[in-house]
Amino acid sequence: MTENEISYKIRGAIFNVFNTLGPGLLESAYEAALIYELRKMGLDVDSQVALPLIYDEIKMDVGYRIDLLVEDLVTIEIKSVENLAEVHHKQVITYLKLSGKKLGILVNFNCSRIDESIYRKVNGL
């Protein structure tokens, strides 16, 4: 399956979770529900994946974590905030660079329209 095919399924799962739960919950609730939906679709999902920082060829474990990694190809960063800030978008791009992954999805569940709160981010590698 390609990143685009996976992201299509992820988008569907996000809609299912949002339509069931609505806005206003903690990120952890959306994360658990999204894991369930994605696995129900037959996708391999890892959560809270450690993301080391490589600096000057030294591996540093400084506590960065990818919220969800789907099929070892697509990262998902889950937010439940009043408004996404530019730093949230930059965070996804930086995580993609650090992990060597090509596609990331940023989603904010604390919104009135989920279709306007899903962002695809691409690492130019």
N, C-alpha and C positions, 0 to 999 in steps of 0.2 A: 504494500500500500504506500502511496506517495504522501508527502506532507500535505498536499492540497486535499487529497481524499480524507486523510485523518482530520484535517481542520474542518471539513464539511460536517463530519460526524460530531466533532467537538461542539460546533455551533448548535447543532440540533440538541445535544445534551444540555448545553447552557440554557436554551429556550425551555426545555422540559423542567429543569431545576427552577428557573425563575418563575415560570407559570404556576408551579406547584407551591413554592415557598414565598414568593414575592420579595420585596425589598425589606431592609432593616435588620437583618440578622448578622451575626458575627461571621467573619470570613471562614472560620472553622466549620460552620454549619454548611455553607455552600461547598466547601472543599469535600466534605464527607458525602454530600448528595451527588456532587459531580463525579466523584470516584465511582460511586454506585452506578450511576447512569452509563458511564463510559465502559465499565466492566460488563454491564448488562448487554452492551453492544458488541461484546467480544474483544474489546481493546485491552492491551496490557497497559496498566497505569501504575506508576510509582509516585509516592507522595513524599514531600519534604526531603528531596534528594540533595545531599550535601554537594556544595559547589566550592571547591577549593580555589584559592587565589594563587596564581603562579606569578611570583615577582622575582626578577633577577634569577630565574631558574630554580627558585626555592618555592616549594609547595607550602602554603600557609592555610591552615584551617581557621578561618576567622568567622565562621558561623553563617555564611551565606547559604541559602537553601532555595531550590526551585520548588514552587508549590506543587505542581504536577508535571510529570514527564510521561507522555503518551507514546507508546510504541518505540521508545528510546529515540524519538525524532522531533516531537513537538512539545515545547514547554508551555505551560499555562501559569500565568500570574493572576491570582484572585485578589480582588479588592472589594471592600464594602465600605466606601467612604462617600462623604457628601459630594465631593468633586475630585476627579482625578487631577493631579498636578503634572507638570511637565516631567518632574523627576520620576514619576511612575513609568512613563513611556521610555525614558532613558534607562531605567533599571532593567527593563525587559531586554533592550538592545545590549546592554552590558552583560547580562546573564547569558545571552546567546553567544556573545563573543567569548566569554570565559568557558562556556561549555562546548563550544564548537558546533552548536546546533544551528540549523538554518532558519527555522520558523518558530515564532512565539506568539502567543495570544494573551492579551491583557483584557481582563473583563472586570467591570465594576457592577456588582449586583445591587448596590444601593442607588437605584435609579427608577424612573417611571417608565422608560422604554429601553428594554434590554438590547434591541436591535441597534440602538445608537451608542451602546456602551461596550461593544466588543471590538477590539482593535487587533489587527494582524501586524506583526512586526517581523521584518526579514533582516537576517544578518547577511551582509554582502560577502562575507568570508574573504 
